[in-house]
Amino acid sequence: MKGVGMQLNSDYDLSVKMVRDGDGMIVSGVMIGTVIAQNQALILLCQKGEIKESPTTGAGIDGLCNDADFRAWKREITEQMEADGQRISRLEITENKLILEAKYL
């Protein structure tokens, strides 16, 4: 099911919570859950080429600070989210905020 996967912590490392049974054997560890927000964050933060398995993925949002062409940024973000299988219901970009609401189809 799209939108469910391995969760990351605030440092973008795997979120791990080891659980051992009575014999000390690990029975679970990697946290699984809803990942749409983290997927959106990664797409926004990464530059193209940073994700080796998908070199065309990434909006490189840090470049938005030096660019006032919000229409171009909206187009880039929309293309990236759609390529990930998400449909955007709301996308607003102003000088001091970005609002993104999207979900997997």
Secondary structure, 3 states (H helix, E strand, C coil): CCCEEECECCCCCECEEEEECCCCCEEEEECEEECHHHHHHHHHHCCCCCCCCCCCCCCCHHHHHHCCCHHHHHHHHHHHHHHCCEEEEEEEECCCCEEEEEEEC
